[in-house]
Amino acid sequence: MIEIEELCVHYPDRLNPAIDRVTETIESGEVIVLTGPSGCGKSTLCRVLAGFIPGMIPAKVAGEVNVDGESVWAADPARIATRLGLIQQDPDAQICTLNVWEEVAFGPENLCLAPDEVTSRVEKSLDFVGITHLVERETTTLSGGEKQRLAIASILAMRPEVILLDEPTANLDPEGAKTVFDLLGNLRESEGRTLIVVEHRLEPLLTLNPRLLILDEGAIVTRRATRRHMDLDELGLRAHWDLHPPSIEKGREKAALIVEDLSFGYSDASLFEHFSLGLRSGEILGVIGPNGGGKTTLLRLIAGLEHPSKGRVVRSKDSTLGYVFQHPHQQIFERTVRGEFEIEGGITQERLRHTLSEAKLAGLEEVPPLSLSLGEQRRLTLATALSRDPDLILLDEPFIGQDRWNVMWIVSQILTARQRGAVTLLVSHDIPLVAALCDR
């Protein structure tokens, strides 16, 4: 049993508390879904439960958090690791070795388990998440989705009693997401594990009959049993999309981006062979496919960050590029949010305030960007990438970590760019949203 009483968490660089007087009891074997707007405290609550705050992440805390009567702040870290396992929102934040096998074995080895037991746990965990074929790969060569599966496997190998999953399927293709949700069902039914899942998409979890906790501004504002009828859209959860984007204006038939006879591969695999593509001004192209299928690589080739072995990418010499990476921290450089907007020149205070307000980042001008939640970091990188009105926009999983309202803001930015003739390539595993938004 997890007992939380009057929990408050206050980060040193924020005016308002991240968690504000939360009191909740979670019974053993329960399935809890935490949801709410981006930046409302979901990830912070998971980090507190796992013992990361305040031990590893500085913050002022008050209240009590007990697991089976023992305080998570007073318990030995090794004991916590065998009782609560956190699968973080950003897999790069928890991968700490250079090899897939070593990564999954790292936790069990630190528990001083026998070599045969370590091997057994590694093999079973890799098989559970479907990445046995990656066992010899270097972790730095994995795609975002492959890294997320690896992060899940590394926690499963520890066999904790409580598993905390912070958007565990955000980087996964539909088949991989289904595998994870099926796995959660097995863990609940066969082993009685307690599951606490942060998720903006509730529908795949309904078969587990979870209890829903909705947070806003650090407080639990709604508690609901999912057996009751719910309007997911009204709750801000991502469900169905009824978009009607305006058609491309006439006179824009000429290709604005051409990919011609392109071939490219890494040392162990060929990803593209004689690949060709043409996009008109204002066109929105959805790029979908399995993890490791080459989606991110295609964007990197178009951006000029990778060079094809054959073929070419043709775009106007005076075109401007706006690129949002899959992992926001890879394109954050400054010490403040304001500084991110000033990298390529000044920005007026009025425009900065307006932009941050639209992106739901108001009042964060002087905050260190890397202290933002992952969803907030993603909106920051999108806002900075679009601040120069680029005519070629490359978006790599921009909807991860976003509630319905923030997704709609991102969609509005894409459609605004479309009206001025910008070409957009959108990589996403949210298939219904891609189908509703993209021209093809």
VOGU-3710 file (C-alpha; in Angstrom, 3 decimals, decimal comma):
1> mieieelcvh> 0,000/0,000/0,000  1,149/3,513/-0,850  0,030/6,302/1,487  0,547/9,937/0,507  -0,392/12,586/3,045  -0,332/16,360/2,481  2,565/16,043/0,016  4,067/19,320/-1,197  7,011/19,665/-3,598  8,563/23,006/-4,463
11> ypdrlnpaid> 11,400/23,330/-6,999  13,921/26,118/-6,228  13,443/27,865/-9,612  9,622/27,966/-9,572  7,217/30,340/-7,838  4,401/27,806/-7,475  4,627/24,306/-6,000  4,886/21,361/-8,401  2,822/19,242/-5,982  0,361/21,025/-3,713
21> rvtetiesge> -1,011/19,174/-0,653  -1,744/15,854/-2,321  -3,296/13,153/-0,156  -4,037/9,730/-1,665  -4,011/6,017/-0,807  -3,123/3,409/-3,464  -3,936/-0,184/-2,596  -1,659/-3,096/-3,513  -2,553/-4,512/-6,930  -4,373/-1,355/-8,019
31> vivltgpsgc> -3,970/0,203/-11,467  -3,809/4,000/-11,352  -3,753/6,321/-14,350  -2,349/9,801/-13,689  -3,317/12,403/-16,243  -3,751/16,138/-16,583  -2,275/19,123/-18,426  1,405/19,165/-19,323  3,434/20,442/-16,376  0,727/19,692/-13,785
41> gkstlcrvla> 2,992/17,525/-11,593  2,490/13,970/-12,893  6,183/13,214/-13,460  7,115/14,951/-10,209  4,736/12,722/-8,253  6,285/9,616/-9,851  9,789/10,823/-8,995  8,798/11,375/-5,365  7,311/7,879/-5,107  10,478/6,368/-6,611
51> gfipgmipak> 12,682/8,237/-4,126  14,309/10,505/-6,739  13,043/13,660/-4,988  14,625/15,118/-2,929  17,536/12,654/-2,822  18,735/13,127/-6,420  16,614/16,026/-7,685  16,797/19,116/-5,423  13,427/20,273/-4,141  11,786/21,316/-0,891
61> vagevnvdge> 9,348/18,599/0,250  6,778/18,370/3,014  4,239/15,771/4,053  4,551/11,990/4,143  5,009/9,245/1,513  4,981/5,689/2,884  5,112/2,309/1,146  3,834/-0,498/3,365  4,341/1,769/6,355  7,935/2,737/5,505
71> svwaadpari> 8,925/6,248/4,413  10,468/6,386/0,928  12,739/9,178/2,170  14,108/7,180/5,108  14,415/3,792/3,367  17,658/2,457/1,924  17,834/3,262/-1,853  18,565/-0,395/-2,703  15,403/-1,422/-0,881  13,335/1,169/-2,741
81> atrlgliqqd> 14,719/-0,108/-6,073  13,312/-3,578/-5,421  9,911/-2,212/-4,402  9,282/0,686/-6,788  10,620/0,922/-10,348  10,258/4,088/-12,428  10,231/3,976/-16,223  10,943/7,591/-17,059  9,310/9,701/-19,741  12,617/10,318/-21,520
91> pdaqictlnv> 14,466/6,988/-22,000  17,793/8,796/-22,479  17,495/9,975/-18,871  17,830/6,440/-17,511  20,053/4,590/-19,987  23,482/4,476/-18,387  25,507/1,828/-20,263  26,702/1,409/-23,844  25,278/-2,034/-24,600  21,699/-3,376/-24,553
101> weevafgpen> 22,551/-6,521/-22,570  24,608/-4,555/-20,050  21,800/-2,030/-19,603  19,215/-4,648/-18,637  21,737/-6,529/-16,466  22,888/-3,381/-14,654  20,109/-3,371/-12,041  20,115/-7,092/-11,162  23,923/-7,084/-10,967  23,790/-4,216/-8,468
111> lclapdevts> 21,438/-6,323/-6,361  24,310/-8,870/-6,203  22,202/-11,635/-7,736  23,787/-14,846/-8,944  25,020/-14,732/-12,578  22,480/-17,362/-13,686  19,648/-15,328/-12,167  20,900/-12,140/-13,850  21,025/-13,927/-17,218  17,522/-15,322/-16,748
121> rveksldfvg> 16,068/-11,922/-15,861  17,773/-10,196/-18,796  16,569/-12,769/-21,310  12,985/-12,738/-20,014  12,804/-8,943/-19,906  14,185/-8,523/-23,427  11,724/-11,115/-24,691  8,810/-9,413/-22,888  9,349/-6,134/-24,761  10,358/-7,702/-28,083
131> ithlverett> 13,950/-6,535/-28,456  15,890/-9,800/-28,124  17,302/-9,130/-31,601  18,965/-5,942/-30,298  20,884/-7,651/-27,504  24,343/-6,862/-28,934  23,557/-3,336/-30,113  25,141/-0,213/-28,683  22,535/1,868/-26,881  23,615/5,018/-28,738
141> tlsggekqrl> 22,533/3,489/-32,069  18,950/2,721/-31,001  15,914/4,632/-32,234  13,731/6,498/-29,735  11,193/3,675/-29,669  13,873/1,023/-29,217  15,326/3,013/-26,306  11,903/3,172/-24,686  11,516/-0,611/-24,898  14,999/-0,990/-23,435
151> aiasilamrp> 14,118/1,293/-20,511  11,034/-0,818/-19,788  13,057/-4,041/-19,932  15,680/-2,689/-17,525  13,033/-1,948/-14,881  11,192/-5,250/-15,389  14,477/-7,072/-14,725  14,458/-5,577/-11,203  11,010/-7,134/-10,555  9,669/-4,301/-8,386
161> evilldepta> 6,366/-4,644/-6,529  5,175/-1,260/-7,834  5,876/-0,130/-11,387  5,662/3,575/-12,242  5,387/4,226/-15,983  5,692/7,816/-17,222  4,115/7,752/-20,705  5,617/4,311/-21,461  4,362/4,105/-25,057  5,035/7,688/-26,153
171> nldpegaktv> 7,843/6,719/-28,555  6,426/3,349/-29,611  4,749/2,349/-32,861  1,177/0,969/-32,536  2,352/-2,661/-32,416  4,931/-1,846/-29,754  2,357/0,110/-27,744  -0,067/-2,818/-27,880  2,700/-5,132/-26,660  3,354/-2,867/-23,661
181> fdllgnlres> -0,334/-2,560/-22,741  -0,729/-6,345/-23,049  2,317/-6,730/-20,794  0,753/-4,415/-18,205  -2,348/-6,580/-18,277  -0,261/-9,702/-17,682  1,635/-8,064/-14,807  -1,641/-7,102/-13,190  -3,496/-10,380/-13,738  -0,754/-12,956/-13,168
191> egrtlivveh> 1,499/-11,209/-10,661  -0,772/-8,672/-8,969  1,689/-5,820/-9,491  0,658/-2,302/-8,555  0,782/-0,131/-11,679  0,856/3,675/-11,761  0,737/4,927/-15,344  1,074/8,507/-16,583  -0,835/8,673/-19,845  -2,790/11,122/-22,012
201> rleplltlnp> -4,436/8,318/-24,000  -6,772/6,383/-21,749  -8,574/4,092/-24,193  -5,843/1,391/-24,457  -5,814/1,094/-20,645  -9,570/0,724/-20,114  -9,379/-3,091/-20,146  -7,321/-2,879/-16,928  -10,189/-1,063/-15,152  -7,868/1,601/-13,750
211> rllildegai> -8,725/4,338/-11,293  -8,224/7,769/-12,828  -6,529/10,639/-10,984  -6,550/13,976/-12,805  -3,996/16,558/-11,647  -3,939/20,284/-12,313  -1,449/22,799/-10,913  -0,005/20,164/-8,613  -3,274/19,058/-7,003  -5,605/16,108/-7,599
221> vtrratrrhm> -8,763/17,745/-8,950  -10,707/14,634/-10,048  -10,892/11,014/-8,936  -12,919/8,669/-11,142  -13,463/4,971/-11,675  -13,121/4,233/-15,399  -16,098/1,877/-15,231  -18,239/5,024/-15,343  -18,950/6,719/-18,666  -16,479/9,507/-19,388
231> dldelglrah> -16,173/12,160/-22,079  -12,447/11,804/-22,811  -12,308/14,990/-24,899  -13,919/17,002/-22,109  -11,362/15,660/-19,640  -8,535/16,799/-21,923  -7,537/13,245/-22,851  -6,487/12,323/-26,357  -9,140/10,199/-28,048  -10,761/10,988/-31,393
241> wdlhppsiek> -9,857/13,826/-33,748  -12,370/15,675/-35,898  -10,094/18,003/-37,874  -10,979/19,678/-41,146  -7,779/21,405/-42,324  -8,257/23,843/-45,197  -7,136/22,596/-48,610  -3,915/23,785/-50,245  -4,415/27,027/-52,151  -4,481/26,824/-55,916
251> grekaalive> -1,291/27,862/-57,686  0,947/25,863/-55,342  1,317/22,820/-57,552  5,069/23,338/-58,009  7,264/21,085/-55,851  8,844/22,925/-52,922  10,880/19,928/-51,722  12,276/17,089/-53,829  13,942/13,924/-52,587  15,443/12,228/-55,635
261> dlsfgysdas> 16,667/8,612/-55,911  18,017/8,663/-52,356  19,928/5,744/-50,832  21,231/5,606/-47,275  22,038/3,105/-44,552  24,038/2,540/-41,410  26,798/-0,051/-41,092  24,410/-2,862/-40,159  21,370/-2,022/-42,297  20,150/-0,242/-45,416
271> lfehfslglr> 17,262/2,104/-44,703  16,579/3,754/-48,069  17,188/2,521/-51,600  16,253/4,714/-54,570  13,746/6,651/-52,475  12,016/9,607/-54,147  9,494/12,126/-52,874  8,061/15,493/-53,874  6,048/17,954/-51,776  4,136/21,059/-52,831
281> sgeilgvigp> 4,059/24,364/-50,958  1,668/24,108/-48,032  1,566/20,311/-48,019  1,529/18,362/-44,733  3,051/14,896/-45,048  2,621/12,292/-42,330  5,567/9,928/-41,855  4,665/6,726/-39,999  6,201/3,283/-39,571  7,710/0,884/-37,031
291> ngggkttllr> 10,418/1,826/-34,552  13,811/1,813/-36,252  12,206/2,095/-39,707  14,048/5,265/-40,714  11,569/8,065/-39,916  13,993/10,199/-37,926  16,774/9,408/-40,400  14,628/10,730/-43,269  14,193/14,047/-41,458  17,929/14,226/-40,762
301> liaglehpsk> 18,691/13,586/-44,438  16,332/16,347/-45,540  17,833/18,710/-42,957  21,368/17,920/-44,142  22,462/16,333/-40,857  23,074/13,043/-42,672  24,426/12,617/-46,203  23,010/10,025/-48,619  25,258/7,510/-50,314  23,309/8,195/-53,513
311> grvvrskdst> 20,697/10,676/-54,668  19,990/14,193/-53,454  17,603/16,469/-51,561  16,563/19,602/-53,456  15,047/22,655/-51,808  15,186/26,381/-52,468  18,521/28,031/-51,657  16,813/30,745/-49,643  14,464/28,405/-47,756  14,511/28,464/-43,963
321> lgyvfqhphq> 14,293/25,309/-41,869  12,462/24,695/-38,606  13,378/21,339/-37,048  11,939/19,910/-33,820  13,973/16,924/-32,619  12,426/13,836/-31,050  14,331/14,497/-27,824  14,068/18,187/-26,786  17,237/18,269/-24,684  19,287/17,705/-27,852
331> qifertvrge> 18,452/21,216/-29,076  18,347/23,200/-25,827  21,490/25,281/-25,324  20,847/28,325/-23,139  20,456/28,808/-19,409  17,043/30,461/-19,624  13,898/30,099/-21,717  14,426/33,671/-22,904  17,918/32,790/-24,055  16,560/30,049/-26,338
341> feieggitqe> 14,628/32,685/-28,297  17,635/35,032/-28,475  20,117/32,571/-30,004  19,631/33,922/-33,526  18,887/37,527/-32,622  16,761/39,624/-30,323  13,065/39,218/-29,643  10,818/41,923/-28,257  9,445/41,455/-24,760  5,908/41,738/-26,110
351> rlrhtlseak> 6,390/38,994/-28,704  8,162/36,736/-26,214  5,340/37,049/-23,691  2,729/36,416/-26,389  4,563/33,346/-27,712  5,067/31,846/-24,254  1,445/32,493/-23,336  0,231/30,727/-26,480  2,499/27,742/-25,699  1,321/27,659/-22,063
361> lagleevppl> 4,782/28,633/-20,854  3,792/32,015/-19,439  5,982/33,362/-16,657  8,872/30,980/-17,388  11,167/33,434/-19,212  14,005/33,184/-16,673  13,594/29,484/-15,844  16,347/27,023/-16,917  14,872/25,125/-19,909  16,144/21,744/-18,763
371> slslgeqrrl> 14,158/22,105/-15,519  10,900/22,190/-17,496  8,769/19,087/-17,866  9,348/17,088/-21,047  6,057/18,333/-22,489  7,036/21,932/-21,738  10,483/21,418/-23,286  8,835/20,076/-26,440  6,565/23,115/-26,759  9,559/25,382/-26,159
381> tlatalsrdp> 11,566/23,796/-28,971  8,544/23,993/-31,270  7,991/27,659/-30,448  11,648/28,542/-31,066  11,798/26,495/-34,294  8,758/28,315/-35,684  9,749/31,778/-34,444  11,505/32,602/-37,762  8,496/31,540/-39,887  10,341/28,694/-41,684
391> dlilldepfi> 9,059/27,399/-45,003  10,260/23,837/-44,353  9,171/22,315/-41,031  10,392/18,934/-39,756  8,570/17,661/-36,670  9,760/14,484/-34,970  7,076/13,245/-32,529  5,909/16,726/-31,472  2,813/15,447/-29,625  4,618/13,389/-26,967
401> gqdrwnvmwi> 3,793/14,593/-23,460  0,926/16,834/-24,616  -2,670/16,840/-23,421  -5,480/17,391/-25,920  -5,452/21,179/-25,597  -1,718/21,446/-26,196  -1,999/19,093/-29,182  -4,589/21,434/-30,649  -2,187/24,370/-30,174  0,514/22,466/-32,072
411> vsqiltarqr> -1,996/21,639/-34,818  -2,899/25,327/-35,069  0,785/26,222/-35,548  1,104/23,656/-38,339  -2,021/24,970/-40,089  -0,871/28,580/-39,740  2,423/27,647/-41,396  0,480/25,853/-44,134  -1,407/29,050/-44,979  1,842/30,861/-45,726
421> gavtllvshd> 3,016/27,954/-47,912  5,315/26,069/-45,549  5,956/22,381/-46,186  5,607/20,166/-43,088  6,865/16,624/-42,554  5,272/15,176/-39,431  6,640/12,021/-37,777  4,192/10,561/-35,281  2,873/7,282/-33,915  -0,519/8,891/-33,248
431> iplvaalcdr> -2,089/7,365/-36,361  -5,630/8,797/-35,933  -4,210/12,300/-35,533  -1,906/11,918/-38,562  -4,859/10,697/-40,645  -7,001/13,659/-39,577  -4,336/16,339/-40,119  -2,094/15,325/-43,010  -2,733/15,549/-46,763  -1,090/12,153/-47,236
//
